[in-house]
Structure formats: C-alpha cells, structure tokens
Amino acid sequence: MSCNYLTPKDLQKKLDCSKNTVYNLLKYSNIPKVIIGKRYYIPESSFDDWMINNIGGKIKINKNFF
C-alpha cells in the first residue's frame, strides 16, 4: 500500500494561504502529520479526510495544543 504525502509548500498551494499560516496550522492544530527532523509530511488521504470533517467549521489554532 502506498501513501502520497504533501509538503507544507503543497498545502500552501492547496489552501491558498501564506507559509506562516501553514506552519501555524501544522504546529498548533490537529492536522494529521509526520515530523521527521524538522520536516513535515502530511498524508494526503488523511488530510483530505481532516478537511471533510472540518467542512463548515472554523479551524482554531490552539497555541497551547502541545
């Protein structure tokens, strides 16, 4: 089974938002992600599921998440 991964740059294009917004989402929200060293990898299917589950909602960046 193979899995496609998105990078923060891919998310920036997909969400049409700034680099800072993407990194804040990755750092402070519950977006599914894998962190290797300082690099983020987002499983594409998990991200799509996360987006569907958050349709119509407001995504809060919780800086006390960790």
ChimeraX attribute file (.defattr): number of C-alpha atoms within 10 A of each C-alpha:
attribute: neighborCount
match mode: 1-to-1
recipient: residues
	/A:1	2
	/A:2	4
	/A:3	10
	/A:4	10
	/A:5	17
	/A:6	18
	/A:7	14
	/A:8	20
	/A:9	14
	/A:10	13
	/A:11	19
	/A:12	17
	/A:13	12
	/A:14	10
	/A:15	11
	/A:16	11
	/A:17	12
	/A:18	13
	/A:19	14
	/A:20	11
	/A:21	15
	/A:22	18
	/A:23	16
	/A:24	14
	/A:25	18
	/A:26	21
	/A:27	17
	/A:28	15
	/A:29	17
	/A:30	14
	/A:31	17
	/A:32	16
	/A:33	18
	/A:34	13
	/A:35	10
	/A:36	8
	/A:37	6
	/A:38	5
	/A:39	9
	/A:40	17
	/A:41	16
	/A:42	21
	/A:43	17
	/A:44	17
	/A:45	14
	/A:46	16
	/A:47	17
	/A:48	13
	/A:49	12
	/A:50	14
	/A:51	14
	/A:52	10
	/A:53	10
	/A:54	11
	/A:55	9
	/A:56	8
	/A:57	8
	/A:58	7
	/A:59	12
	/A:60	10
	/A:61	15
	/A:62	13
	/A:63	11
	/A:64	7
	/A:65	9
	/A:66	7
